[in-house]
């Protein structure tokens, strides 16, 4: 009899159990999130044509697109590996600067580079000191953003091959191999445009601050790289090809510091 009653009541017990579980068991809410995973940035396979036409600042401002105040740009559809500071030493080259900016912004955006351009101007009353300006640009750019790659770039050089990637590598990089005036293939030339990671530049102790005038600081920098037990990556001539904007040759830097530089180390913050 008891067994029959239990069997008859079983459906009721089942309903009660289900209700009890629903009321007293903590509920779990499942929310579906859509995660937007961006790819790593890669250079676009598109044509790139340089232009040396001299234009006004007003026209230049109209032509440059997607750039934030201060010369900053970040691609919004991919994740860049490097945050690149372009350091440009400058004085009394206004036409060159406009041509440079017109070309370099297009070039870097085609490469999907996260970059900022820093034009470091030398006071007119002082002898030009390229190495000092490069060091100032390195320090000041780091005050503004956490850059991890630095490209030290003369204002009169325009890259011509989109495959010349403006990024850093596991060793310092000489980016100029040939221009419309000279062929540096097979030489130890280390001027014009060079790329250093942040750690590499600190390791070589930056540029020398002593050379006033044109030249010599690039050779000094090359030996600093070697003394730091690093090697230089040199691009093949078809990749490291540049247009050199013509200008009058400046006076050569004094040779009196040329030997001393290999005997002493100079700080990024001091002479």
C-alpha positions in Angstrom: 0.0 0.0 0.0 2.7 2.4 1.0 4.7 1.6 -2.1 1.7 2.3 -4.3 1.2 5.7 -2.6 4.8 6.6 -3.1 4.6 5.7 -6.8 1.4 7.7 -7.2 3.0 10.8 -5.5 6.3 10.6 -7.4 5.3 13.2 -10.1 4.3 15.7 -7.4 7.6 15.1 -5.6 9.4 15.7 -8.9 7.7 19.1 -9.4 8.4 20.2 -5.9 12.1 19.3 -6.4 12.3 21.3 -9.6 10.7 24.3 -8.0 13.0 24.1 -4.9 16.1 23.9 -7.2 15.0 26.9 -9.2 14.2 29.0 -6.1 17.2 28.2 -3.9 20.1 27.4 -6.3 22.2 30.5 -7.1 21.6 31.5 -10.7 24.4 32.2 -13.2 24.0 34.8 -15.8 25.8 34.2 -19.0 26.7 37.3 -21.0 28.0 37.1 -24.5 30.8 39.6 -25.3 32.0 40.4 -28.7 35.8 40.8 -28.6 37.3 42.8 -31.4 40.8 41.3 -31.9 42.9 43.6 -34.2 45.7 42.1 -36.3 49.3 43.1 -36.1 50.0 46.1 -38.4 51.5 45.3 -41.8 52.7 47.7 -44.5 50.2 48.2 -47.3 51.2 46.8 -50.7 50.5 50.1 -52.5 52.5 52.4 -54.7 54.3 55.4 -53.2 55.5 58.3 -55.3 57.7 61.0 -53.8 57.2 64.7 -54.6 59.8 67.5 -54.3 57.4 70.3 -55.2 57.7 73.3 -52.9 54.3 74.2 -51.4 52.9 76.6 -48.9 52.2 75.7 -45.3 48.5 76.2 -45.9 48.5 73.7 -48.8 50.6 71.3 -46.7 48.2 71.4 -43.8 45.3 70.6 -46.1 47.2 67.6 -47.7 48.3 66.0 -44.5 45.5 63.8 -43.1 44.7 61.8 -40.0 47.5 63.5 -38.0 46.9 64.7 -34.5 48.4 68.0 -33.1 52.1 67.6 -32.5 52.6 65.3 -35.6 51.2 62.2 -34.0 49.5 59.3 -35.8 48.2 55.9 -34.6 46.5 53.4 -37.0 43.1 52.4 -35.7 42.6 49.1 -37.5 45.7 47.2 -36.3 48.1 46.8 -33.4 51.6 48.3 -34.1 54.6 46.5 -32.7 56.7 49.7 -32.4 56.0 53.2 -31.2 58.3 55.2 -33.4 59.7 58.7 -32.7 61.1 60.4 -35.9 63.8 62.8 -34.7 64.7 65.6 -37.2 67.5 68.1 -36.6 66.7 71.4 -38.2 67.7 74.9 -38.9 67.0 77.3 -41.8 65.7 74.6 -44.2 62.0 75.6 -44.4 61.4 74.4 -48.0 63.1 71.1 -47.2 61.0 70.7 -44.1 57.8 71.2 -46.0 58.8 68.7 -48.7 59.9 66.2 -46.0 56.6 66.5 -44.0 54.5 66.2 -47.2 56.2 62.9 -48.1 57.0 61.3 -44.8 53.4 61.4 -43.4 52.1 59.6 -46.5 55.0 57.1 -46.4 54.5 56.3 -42.7 50.8 55.9 -42.8 51.0 53.5 -45.7 53.3 51.5 -43.5 50.8 51.6 -40.7 53.4 53.0 -38.3 52.4 54.4 -34.9 54.6 57.5 -34.9 55.4 61.1 -33.8 57.6 63.5 -35.7 59.8 65.8 -33.6 61.6 68.7 -35.4 64.4 69.9 -33.1 65.6 73.4 -34.1 69.0 74.8 -33.4 69.2 78.4 -32.2 70.3 80.7 -35.0 73.2 82.3 -33.0 74.8 78.9 -32.2 77.0 76.6 -34.4 74.9 73.8 -35.8 75.3 70.6 -33.6 73.5 67.6 -35.2 74.4 65.1 -32.5 73.2 67.4 -29.7 69.9 67.9 -31.4 69.4 64.2 -31.8 70.0 63.6 -28.1 67.6 66.4 -27.2 65.0 64.9 -29.5 65.4 61.5 -27.9 65.0 62.8 -24.3 62.1 65.2 -25.1 60.1 62.6 -27.1 60.3 60.2 -24.1 58.9 62.9 -21.8 55.8 63.0 -24.0 55.2 59.3 -25.0 56.6 55.9 -24.3 58.4 55.4 -27.6 60.5 52.2 -28.0 61.9 52.9 -31.5 63.8 56.0 -32.7 64.6 57.0 -36.2 67.1 59.8 -36.5 66.4 61.5 -39.8 68.0 64.3 -41.8 65.4 66.7 -43.2 66.8 66.6 -46.7 66.4 62.8 -47.3 63.1 61.4 -48.7 62.6 57.6 -48.7 61.7 56.2 -52.1 60.8 52.5 -51.4 57.8 51.6 -49.3 59.6 48.4 -48.4 62.1 50.4 -46.3 60.3 49.7 -43.1 60.5 52.5 -40.5 60.8 50.2 -37.5 63.5 48.8 -35.2 65.3 45.5 -35.1 67.6 43.5 -33.0 70.5 45.7 -34.0 70.9 49.4 -35.1 69.9 49.9 -38.7 71.5 52.1 -41.4 68.6 53.0 -43.6 70.3 55.0 -46.4 72.3 52.9 -48.9 72.1 55.0 -51.9 70.7 58.4 -53.0 70.7 60.5 -56.1 74.2 61.7 -55.4 76.1 58.9 -53.7 76.2 55.1 -53.3 77.1 54.0 -49.8 76.9 50.3 -50.5 79.9 48.5 -49.0 81.0 51.4 -46.9 80.8 52.1 -43.1 78.8 55.3 -43.7 76.3 55.7 -40.8 74.6 59.0 -41.4 71.4 60.4 -42.9 68.8 58.1 -41.4 69.4 55.5 -38.6 67.1 53.4 -36.5 67.8 52.5 -32.9 65.6 50.8 -30.3 65.4 52.7 -27.0 67.7 50.2 -25.3 70.2 50.2 -28.1 70.5 54.0 -28.1 71.0 54.1 -24.3 73.6 51.3 -24.6 75.7 53.2 -27.1 75.3 56.4 -25.0 73.6 58.3 -27.8 75.3 60.8 -30.2 78.4 62.8 -29.3 77.6 66.4 -28.3 80.9 67.9 -29.2 80.9 68.3 -33.0 79.9 71.8 -34.2 79.4 72.1 -38.0 78.8 69.4 -40.6 79.9 65.8 -40.3 82.0 63.6 -38.1 79.3 62.8 -35.5 78.0 60.0 -37.7 81.4 58.3 -37.8 81.7 58.7 -34.0 78.2 57.1 -33.6 79.3 54.2 -35.7 82.3 53.5 -33.5 80.1 53.9 -30.4 77.9 51.1 -31.8 80.9 48.9 -32.3 82.3 49.7 -28.9 79.0 48.6 -27.4 79.5 45.2 -29.0 76.7 45.7 -31.5 76.6 45.3 -35.3 74.9 47.5 -37.9 72.2 46.3 -40.2 72.7 47.8 -43.7 69.8 47.8 -46.1 70.3 46.6 -49.7 70.4 49.5 -52.2 67.1 48.8 -53.8 65.4 49.1 -50.4 67.5 51.8 -48.8 67.1 54.3 -51.7 66.5 58.0 -51.0 66.1 61.3 -52.7 68.6 63.9 -51.5 67.2 67.5 -51.6 70.0 69.7 -52.8 71.5 72.4 -50.6 74.7 74.3 -50.0 77.4 72.3 -48.2 77.9 73.5 -44.6 81.4 73.9 -43.0 83.0 70.7 -41.8 83.1 70.1 -38.0 86.3 70.6 -36.2 88.7 67.6 -36.1 90.0 68.4 -32.7 87.4 66.3 -30.9 87.7 63.4 -33.4 90.4 61.5 -31.6 89.2 62.4 -28.1 85.8 60.8 -28.7 87.3 57.3 -28.7 88.9 57.9 -25.4 86.0 59.3 -23.4 82.3 58.6 -23.1 79.8 61.5 -23.3 76.4 61.5 -21.6 73.1 61.9 -23.3 72.5 64.8 -20.8 76.0 66.4 -20.7 78.8 67.2 -23.0 
